[in-house]
Amino acid sequence: MPQYDMSLAQLREYRSTAELPRNFDDFWNVTLSEARALAMPARFELVDVGLRLVEVYDVTFSGFGGHPIRGWFILPRRRDAELACVVKFIGYGGGRGFPHEHLMWPTAGYALLVMDTRGQGSSWSKGDTPDPVGSDPALPGFMTRGILDPETYYYRRVFTDAVRAIETAAQHPAVDPGRIAVVGGSQGGGISLAAAGLDQRVRAAMPDVPFLCDFPRAVTFTPRDPFPEISRFLAVHRDKVERVFRTLGYFDGVNFAARSSAAALFSVGLMDTICPPSTVFAAFNAFAGADKTLNEYGFNDHEGGGAFQERAQVAWLGERF
C-alpha cells in the first residue's frame, strides 16, 4: 500500500473540522457522576495461571450504569513500594484475552490493569464482559449502536468504563495514584485518548495508531472497516446524517485530546488504511499536553510500529515515571 493520504508536511499542520458540542464537558461530568453513584467496590480475586514471577488477579469493577466490567490486574511478584500503573485498553473486536498476553508492563516493573471491552471479545481475542444495553437498529459491528443520540451511543458506555478502570487501579494499595498511564492500540488508542481527556489523574498516555479520531474526515475517507460501518449506515438512513455527526462530536478523540494535560507518546503508520494518518495527526495536533511525541512509521499499515513502538514506550515511560 503506498502512502495515500496528505504529504507529511501537510499532516503536521492538519487540523480536524470536528465540532465541539457546547455541552461537551457537562455531558461527560454528568455521565461519570451517574456511574460513580452506582459503583460497588471492586473485586480482586487472586488466580493461579502458572506465571511464577507475577501475581494475577481477576478483576470485576463497576462501569457505566453500575454494570460489572471484567479485567486483569497483574503485579510483579517482587516489589518494595507502590508502583506506577499502566491501564491498558483493547483493539476493536478483542477482549481481555489471557494474562500471559499482557506481560510486558509487569515485567518492566509496573502494575497493569487490562480492561475488557463490553460486548466485544469474539473477533480475535476472547472477552468476558457482556453489554446489557440494547440499541436502535444498527449495522453489524459496534460503530452505529445507539448512534442517533449521545445518551445511547455505545462508546458512551465504553469511555465511562475506561475512567472507572483508572479509578479502580488508582484505589489499589499496590498502586501509586500519582503515576497512572494509559495505553492501547487502534480502538484501545482511541479509548486511551478519551480516558486521558476525561481523567486528569492520567499523567502519561500512549495511544498507538488511535481509532475514533476525526470522524468528519474518517467516515468519508477511510477505505477499510470499522469507520465505513458509519458510512454504510448513512447510505441507508439518508435523513440521519446531521444527527449522527452531532452524536459523534461527543466521542471524537480530537475533542478529548484537547482536554488532556498528560505527557503523550503517539504512533502512526503512514500507510494505515484503517486509521488514516490524517486522523491520527488531527488528534496529535490537538493534544493539549506540552510533552508530546509522535513516532512515524513510513512503510507500515495499521500494525504501526509493533515491537519497535513497544520498546520505545518502555523507554519513554521509564523517563517520566
Salt bridges, closest charged atoms under 4 A:
ASP5 OD1 - ARG217 NH2 2.83
ASP25 OD1 - ARG259 NE 2.76
GLU34 OE1 - ARG156 NH2 3.61
GLU45 OE2 - ARG43 NE 3.66
GLU55 OE1 - ARG79 NH2 3.39
ASP58 OD2 - ARG70 NH2 2.82
ASP58 OD1 - ARG96 NH1 2.98
ASP128 OD2 - ARG96 NE 2.86
ASP128 OD1 - LYS126 NZ 2.97
ASP131 OD1 - ARG118 NH1 2.93
ASP131 OD2 - ARG157 NH2 2.83
GLU151 OE1 - ARG156 NH1 3.11
ASP161 OD2 - ARG118 NE 2.67
GLU167 OE2 - ARG36 NE 2.63
GLU167 OE1 - ARG164 NH1 2.59
GLU167 OE2 - ARG201 NH2 3.20
ASP176 OD2 - ARG179 NE 2.86
ASP199 OD2 - ARG201 NH2 2.99
ASP225 OD1 - ARG232 NH1 3.06
ASP239 OD2 - LYS240 NZ 3.07
ASP272 OD2 - HIS302 ND1 2.75
ASP291 OD2 - ARG320 NE 2.86
GLU296 OE1 - ARG12 NH2 2.90
ASP301 OD2 - ARG224 NH1 3.30
GLU319 OE1 - ARG320 NH1 3.30
